[in-house]
Amino acid sequence: MNVATIPVDNDGAQSRFTGYAIANPSNANINVKIDIVNTNGTLHQTLTLPQLNPLGPHQQVARFIHQDVASLLTFQGSMVLIASTGESFSVVALVLDQNLITAVPVIPSKAPGIN
Protein backbone atom coordinates (compact mmCIF):
# COMPACT_ATOMS: atom_id res chain seq x y z
CA MET A 1 0.00 0.00 0.00
CA ASN A 2 1.07 3.62 -0.28
CA VAL A 3 -0.97 4.92 2.68
CA ALA A 4 -2.08 3.33 5.94
CA THR A 5 -3.96 4.61 8.98
CA ILE A 6 -3.40 3.06 12.41
CA PRO A 7 -5.51 3.96 15.46
CA VAL A 8 -3.49 5.15 18.47
CA ASP A 9 -4.69 4.89 22.07
CA ASN A 10 -1.47 5.23 24.07
CA ASP A 11 -1.55 5.55 27.85
CA GLY A 12 1.79 5.37 29.62
CA ALA A 13 0.16 5.10 33.05
CA GLN A 14 -1.84 2.06 31.85
CA SER A 15 1.16 0.53 29.99
CA ARG A 16 -0.70 0.62 26.65
CA PHE A 17 1.37 1.43 23.57
CA THR A 18 0.80 1.39 19.80
CA GLY A 19 3.50 -0.08 17.60
CA TYR A 20 4.11 -0.47 13.90
CA ALA A 21 6.38 -2.45 11.60
CA ILE A 22 6.95 -1.19 8.09
CA ALA A 23 8.80 -2.98 5.33
CA ASN A 24 10.02 -1.96 1.89
CA PRO A 25 9.31 -4.86 -0.51
CA SER A 26 10.88 -3.11 -3.49
CA ASN A 27 14.39 -3.04 -4.94
CA ALA A 28 14.69 0.75 -4.49
CA ASN A 29 14.69 3.17 -1.56
CA ILE A 30 11.33 4.52 -0.42
CA ASN A 31 10.43 7.52 1.75
CA VAL A 32 7.60 7.41 4.28
CA LYS A 33 6.28 10.22 6.48
CA ILE A 34 3.99 9.76 9.47
CA ASP A 35 1.19 12.21 10.14
CA ILE A 36 -0.05 12.15 13.73
CA VAL A 37 -3.75 13.05 13.78
CA ASN A 38 -5.83 14.19 16.77
CA THR A 39 -9.19 12.55 17.54
CA ASN A 40 -10.96 15.55 15.96
CA GLY A 41 -9.18 14.89 12.64
CA THR A 42 -6.72 17.77 12.80
CA LEU A 43 -3.03 17.28 12.16
CA HIS A 44 -1.07 17.08 15.43
CA GLN A 45 2.37 16.82 13.81
CA THR A 46 4.28 15.32 10.90
CA LEU A 47 7.22 12.98 11.44
CA THR A 48 9.94 12.55 8.84
CA LEU A 49 12.07 9.94 10.58
CA PRO A 50 15.62 9.22 9.39
CA GLN A 51 15.04 5.44 9.55
CA LEU A 52 12.16 5.79 7.07
CA ASN A 53 13.73 8.41 4.79
CA PRO A 54 14.98 6.52 3.03
CA LEU A 55 13.95 3.00 3.96
CA GLY A 56 16.29 0.85 1.92
CA PRO A 57 15.35 -2.02 -0.41
CA HIS A 58 14.01 -5.05 1.49
CA GLN A 59 14.60 -3.26 4.82
CA GLN A 60 12.16 -3.04 7.71
CA VAL A 61 11.66 -0.92 10.82
CA ALA A 62 9.62 -1.87 13.91
CA ARG A 63 8.92 0.72 16.62
CA PHE A 64 6.45 1.99 19.14
CA ILE A 65 5.27 5.47 18.17
CA HIS A 66 6.32 6.90 21.55
CA GLN A 67 9.89 5.80 20.75
CA ASP A 68 9.76 8.25 17.85
CA VAL A 69 8.20 11.09 19.86
CA ALA A 70 8.22 10.81 23.66
CA SER A 71 5.24 13.17 24.02
CA LEU A 72 3.09 10.50 22.31
CA LEU A 73 3.48 8.23 25.35
CA THR A 74 -0.04 9.35 26.21
CA PHE A 75 -2.01 10.19 23.06
CA GLN A 76 -5.32 9.31 21.40
CA GLY A 77 -5.87 9.69 17.69
CA SER A 78 -4.25 7.99 14.73
CA MET A 79 -1.06 7.77 12.77
CA VAL A 80 -1.07 7.89 8.99
CA LEU A 81 1.88 6.44 7.10
CA ILE A 82 2.25 7.99 3.65
CA ALA A 83 4.78 6.91 1.02
CA SER A 84 6.12 9.31 -1.55
CA THR A 85 4.30 9.27 -4.88
CA GLY A 86 4.57 5.93 -6.67
CA GLU A 87 6.16 4.11 -3.71
CA SER A 88 4.57 1.36 -1.61
CA PHE A 89 5.24 -0.50 1.62
CA SER A 90 3.93 -3.29 3.83
CA VAL A 91 2.82 -2.54 7.38
CA VAL A 92 1.64 -4.34 10.52
CA ALA A 93 0.25 -2.63 13.64
CA LEU A 94 -0.02 -3.84 17.21
CA VAL A 95 -0.96 -2.73 20.68
CA LEU A 96 1.05 -3.75 23.72
CA ASP A 97 -1.40 -3.54 26.63
CA GLN A 98 0.06 -4.55 30.01
CA ASN A 99 2.35 -7.15 28.38
CA LEU A 100 -0.40 -8.54 26.09
CA ILE A 101 0.36 -8.02 22.40
CA THR A 102 -2.56 -7.73 19.98
CA ALA A 103 -2.43 -7.16 16.23
CA VAL A 104 -4.74 -4.33 15.17
CA PRO A 105 -6.25 -3.67 11.74
CA VAL A 106 -4.52 -1.24 9.43
CA ILE A 107 -6.86 0.94 7.38
CA PRO A 108 -5.58 1.13 3.76
CA SER A 109 -6.63 4.77 3.31
CA LYS A 110 -6.51 8.17 4.98
CA ALA A 111 -8.86 11.00 5.81
CA PRO A 112 -9.32 13.48 2.91
CA GLY A 113 -7.71 16.37 4.82
CA ILE A 114 -4.46 14.49 5.46
CA ASN A 115 -1.84 14.84 2.74
C-alpha positions as CSV (number, residue, x, y, z in Angstrom):
1,M,0.0,0.0,0.0
2,N,1.1,3.6,-0.3
3,V,-1.0,4.9,2.7
4,A,-2.1,3.3,5.9
5,T,-4.0,4.6,9.0
6,I,-3.4,3.1,12.4
7,P,-5.5,4.0,15.5
8,V,-3.5,5.1,18.5
9,D,-4.7,4.9,22.1
10,N,-1.5,5.2,24.1
11,D,-1.6,5.5,27.8
12,G,1.8,5.4,29.6
13,A,0.2,5.1,33.1
14,Q,-1.8,2.1,31.8
15,S,1.2,0.5,30.0
16,R,-0.7,0.6,26.6
17,F,1.4,1.4,23.6
18,T,0.8,1.4,19.8
19,G,3.5,-0.1,17.6
20,Y,4.1,-0.5,13.9
21,A,6.4,-2.4,11.6
22,I,6.9,-1.2,8.1
23,A,8.8,-3.0,5.3
24,N,10.0,-2.0,1.9
25,P,9.3,-4.9,-0.5
26,S,10.9,-3.1,-3.5
27,N,14.4,-3.0,-4.9
28,A,14.7,0.7,-4.5
29,N,14.7,3.2,-1.6
30,I,11.3,4.5,-0.4
31,N,10.4,7.5,1.7
32,V,7.6,7.4,4.3
33,K,6.3,10.2,6.5
34,I,4.0,9.8,9.5
35,D,1.2,12.2,10.1
36,I,0.0,12.2,13.7
37,V,-3.8,13.0,13.8
38,N,-5.8,14.2,16.8
39,T,-9.2,12.6,17.5
40,N,-11.0,15.5,16.0
41,G,-9.2,14.9,12.6
42,T,-6.7,17.8,12.8
43,L,-3.0,17.3,12.2
44,H,-1.1,17.1,15.4
45,Q,2.4,16.8,13.8
46,T,4.3,15.3,10.9
47,L,7.2,13.0,11.4
48,T,9.9,12.5,8.8
49,L,12.1,9.9,10.6
50,P,15.6,9.2,9.4
51,Q,15.0,5.4,9.6
52,L,12.2,5.8,7.1
53,N,13.7,8.4,4.8
54,P,15.0,6.5,3.0
55,L,14.0,3.0,4.0
56,G,16.3,0.8,1.9
57,P,15.4,-2.0,-0.4
58,H,14.0,-5.1,1.5
59,Q,14.6,-3.3,4.8
60,Q,12.2,-3.0,7.7
61,V,11.7,-0.9,10.8
62,A,9.6,-1.9,13.9
63,R,8.9,0.7,16.6
64,F,6.4,2.0,19.1
65,I,5.3,5.5,18.2
66,H,6.3,6.9,21.6
67,Q,9.9,5.8,20.7
68,D,9.8,8.2,17.9
69,V,8.2,11.1,19.9
70,A,8.2,10.8,23.7
71,S,5.2,13.2,24.0
72,L,3.1,10.5,22.3
73,L,3.5,8.2,25.4
74,T,0.0,9.4,26.2
75,F,-2.0,10.2,23.1
76,Q,-5.3,9.3,21.4
77,G,-5.9,9.7,17.7
78,S,-4.3,8.0,14.7
79,M,-1.1,7.8,12.8
80,V,-1.1,7.9,9.0
81,L,1.9,6.4,7.1
82,I,2.2,8.0,3.7
83,A,4.8,6.9,1.0
84,S,6.1,9.3,-1.6
85,T,4.3,9.3,-4.9
86,G,4.6,5.9,-6.7
87,E,6.2,4.1,-3.7
88,S,4.6,1.4,-1.6
89,F,5.2,-0.5,1.6
90,S,3.9,-3.3,3.8
91,V,2.8,-2.5,7.4
92,V,1.6,-4.3,10.5
93,A,0.3,-2.6,13.6
94,L,0.0,-3.8,17.2
95,V,-1.0,-2.7,20.7
96,L,1.0,-3.8,23.7
97,D,-1.4,-3.5,26.6
98,Q,0.1,-4.5,30.0
99,N,2.3,-7.2,28.4
100,L,-0.4,-8.5,26.1
101,I,0.4,-8.0,22.4
102,T,-2.6,-7.7,20.0
103,A,-2.4,-7.2,16.2
104,V,-4.7,-4.3,15.2
105,P,-6.3,-3.7,11.7
106,V,-4.5,-1.2,9.4
107,I,-6.9,0.9,7.4
108,P,-5.6,1.1,3.8
109,S,-6.6,4.8,3.3
110,K,-6.5,8.2,5.0
111,A,-8.9,11.0,5.8
112,P,-9.3,13.5,2.9
113,G,-7.7,16.4,4.8
114,I,-4.5,14.5,5.5
115,N,-1.8,14.8,2.7
